[in-house]
Amino acid sequence: MYQNFRKLPIKKRMLSYLFPFVWLLIIAGIFTACGQDPLPAASSAANEDTSSAAASEAKLPLPSESHLRAFTTVQDLSNETFTPIAAQDVPRNSFPDLSVPTYVTKVKDTYFIVDCYHDQIIYHDNLTDPLTDWQILTNEIDKGHTIASDGEVYLADDTEGNRILVFEKKEGVFYHTQTLDAVGNRPHYIVYDAPTDTFYVWSSMNGEMYLCRHDPGDPQMYLTEIRTVDALKDTYVRSFTIHENSIYFVSGISGAPAVLKVGLSTFEVLETYPVPETIAGMVQLTFAEGSCYITVSTDNTGSQDYATILRAKNLQDLADGNYEDIYHNFIGGGTPYYITQINNSYYLTEHRLPGHSVWKFDISQDGIANVEAIY
């Protein structure tokens, strides 16, 4: 006890001498840490590129100030001559089934189905009521395929009419308010990309992408750019997928069977992924849970006997046939088309199989699960 008692004061004195030096070391460390770059050089460069891109984007003129064409006004909802209609007076769908449905999506609280061969788009607030309870958004299209929205305007392709139709919603009713004519050759697929605040409209037969935008808070649409993928000028390509600052175009008919990876801002081909001729007529590519899911309509000759759904770990595996055919999860025998994600579930449209036009399912790292026929 005596020795312990004697050591206590010594320790206190030593600490009192050392304390200023320790404090100086801590302060020096703080200033040194503040001066260091917390990320690797490559990440910093990427951040600088992103910041530069964002700054560049911010400096871009408004669509109203710089564009190729303005969409033609059909009706102005803010005009005093505009006459609204009651929601209950919107025509209902008269067909009890779907004829080659191509696309299912949901915007806010409303579901949409593009009923391609019935030449209409229908909408409803759920996916359980009979189709005859759905209302008609438009029947002014000829074999349309998709619809996309930024929450303010809704753009639909009129494939055989080479047009884009714009709709706006007011007091629960949708109105056709604008049209853009002479949109390439069979516009087939529309995507709204929030990071670039742009609608991308694909002309399926000539390799052209139409970029459409509107000013913030103003629904007036403008065609701002037309970009071209030269390698796809003579190929029928049904869709594209925007993923990690690139656009992936699925393999099409009449061209070299391959998936193309193109820069989102440059439209330059970055990668080419060859595919077998038996799956050349692809419909869509979906990246989900670490795998690539691909719907196939035909082979390179246009035969729907090869229609299927594939799962591959990566696109490089396609050339060697290193992929899994998963169409048996959906019975098989039809022609699968576009896949969309709504909340945490996925939806598939399909034709040639009565009573199985719209499917709901889940995707996990293990694959497809909880498959359910909706319509």
URKAMO-V501011 format. One record per residue. RES is the residue in one letter. SS is DSSP state (hx for helix, st for strand, lp for the rest). OMEGA is omega as a letter, one per 30 degrees, with the letter a starting at -180 (999 if undefined). Layout:
BEGIN
RES,SS,OMEGA
RES,SS,OMEGA
END
This chain:
BEGIN
M,lp,a
Y,hx,l
Q,hx,l
N,hx,a
F,hx,a
R,hx,a
K,hx,a
L,hx,l
P,hx,a
I,hx,l
K,hx,a
K,hx,a
R,hx,l
M,hx,l
L,hx,l
S,hx,l
Y,hx,a
L,hx,a
F,hx,l
P,hx,a
F,hx,l
V,hx,a
W,hx,l
L,hx,l
L,hx,l
I,hx,a
I,hx,l
A,hx,l
G,hx,l
I,hx,a
F,hx,l
T,hx,a
A,hx,a
C,hx,a
G,hx,a
Q,lp,l
D,lp,a
P,lp,a
L,lp,l
P,lp,a
A,hx,a
A,hx,l
S,hx,l
S,hx,l
A,hx,l
A,hx,l
N,hx,l
E,hx,l
D,hx,l
T,hx,l
S,hx,l
S,hx,l
A,hx,l
A,hx,l
A,hx,l
S,hx,l
E,hx,a
A,hx,a
K,hx,a
L,lp,l
P,lp,l
L,lp,l
P,lp,a
S,lp,a
E,lp,a
S,lp,a
H,lp,l
L,lp,l
R,st,l
A,st,l
F,lp,l
T,st,l
T,st,l
V,lp,l
Q,lp,a
D,lp,a
L,lp,l
S,lp,a
N,lp,a
E,lp,l
T,lp,a
F,lp,l
T,lp,a
P,lp,l
I,lp,a
A,lp,a
A,hx,a
Q,hx,a
D,hx,l
V,lp,a
P,lp,l
R,st,l
N,lp,a
S,lp,a
F,lp,a
P,lp,l
D,lp,a
L,lp,l
S,lp,a
V,lp,l
P,st,a
T,st,a
Y,st,l
V,st,l
T,st,l
K,st,l
V,st,a
K,lp,a
D,lp,a
T,st,l
Y,st,l
F,st,l
I,st,l
V,st,a
D,st,a
C,hx,a
Y,hx,l
H,hx,l
D,lp,a
Q,st,l
I,st,a
I,st,a
Y,st,a
H,st,a
D,lp,l
N,lp,a
L,lp,a
T,lp,a
D,lp,l
P,lp,a
L,hx,l
T,hx,l
D,hx,a
W,lp,l
Q,st,a
I,st,l
L,st,l
T,st,l
N,lp,l
E,lp,a
I,lp,l
D,lp,a
K,lp,l
G,lp,a
H,lp,a
T,lp,l
I,st,a
A,st,a
S,st,l
D,lp,a
G,lp,l
E,lp,l
V,lp,a
Y,st,a
L,st,l
A,st,l
D,st,l
D,st,a
T,lp,a
E,lp,l
G,lp,a
N,lp,a
R,st,l
I,st,l
L,st,l
V,st,l
F,st,l
E,st,a
K,st,l
K,st,l
E,lp,l
G,lp,a
V,st,l
F,st,l
Y,st,l
H,st,a
T,st,a
Q,st,l
T,st,l
L,st,l
D,lp,l
A,lp,l
V,lp,l
G,lp,a
N,lp,a
R,lp,l
P,st,a
H,st,a
Y,st,l
I,st,l
V,st,l
Y,st,l
D,st,a
A,lp,a
P,lp,l
T,lp,l
D,lp,a
T,st,l
F,st,l
Y,st,a
V,st,a
W,st,l
S,st,a
S,lp,a
M,lp,a
N,lp,l
G,lp,a
E,st,l
M,st,l
Y,st,a
L,st,a
C,st,a
R,st,l
H,st,l
D,lp,l
P,lp,l
G,lp,a
D,lp,a
P,lp,a
Q,lp,a
M,st,l
Y,st,l
L,st,a
T,st,a
E,st,l
I,st,l
R,st,a
T,st,l
V,lp,a
D,hx,a
A,hx,a
L,hx,a
K,lp,a
D,lp,a
T,lp,l
Y,st,a
V,lp,a
R,lp,a
S,lp,l
F,st,l
T,st,l
I,st,a
H,st,l
E,lp,l
N,lp,l
S,st,l
I,st,l
Y,st,l
F,st,l
V,lp,l
S,lp,a
G,lp,a
I,st,l
S,lp,l
G,lp,l
A,lp,a
P,lp,a
A,st,l
V,st,l
L,st,l
K,st,a
V,st,l
G,st,a
L,lp,a
S,lp,a
T,lp,a
F,lp,l
E,lp,l
V,st,a
L,st,a
E,st,l
T,st,a
Y,st,a
P,st,l
V,lp,l
P,lp,a
E,hx,a
T,hx,l
I,hx,a
A,lp,a
G,st,a
M,st,l
V,st,a
Q,st,l
L,st,l
T,st,l
F,st,a
A,st,l
E,lp,l
G,lp,l
S,st,l
C,st,l
Y,st,a
I,st,l
T,st,a
V,st,l
S,st,a
T,st,l
D,lp,a
N,lp,l
T,lp,a
G,lp,a
S,lp,l
Q,hx,l
D,hx,a
Y,hx,l
A,lp,a
T,st,l
I,st,a
L,st,l
R,st,l
A,st,l
K,lp,l
N,lp,a
L,hx,l
Q,hx,a
D,hx,a
L,hx,a
A,lp,a
D,lp,a
G,lp,a
N,lp,l
Y,lp,a
E,st,l
D,st,a
I,lp,a
Y,hx,a
H,hx,l
N,hx,a
F,hx,a
I,lp,a
G,lp,l
G,lp,l
G,lp,l
T,st,l
P,st,a
Y,st,a
Y,st,l
I,st,l
T,st,l
Q,st,l
I,st,a
N,lp,a
N,lp,a
S,st,l
Y,st,a
Y,st,a
L,st,l
T,st,a
E,st,l
H,st,a
R,lp,a
L,lp,a
P,lp,l
G,lp,l
H,lp,a
S,lp,l
V,st,l
W,st,l
K,st,a
F,st,l
D,st,l
I,st,l
S,st,l
Q,lp,l
D,lp,l
G,st,a
I,st,l
A,st,l
N,st,a
V,st,a
E,st,l
A,st,a
I,lp,l
Y,lp,999
END
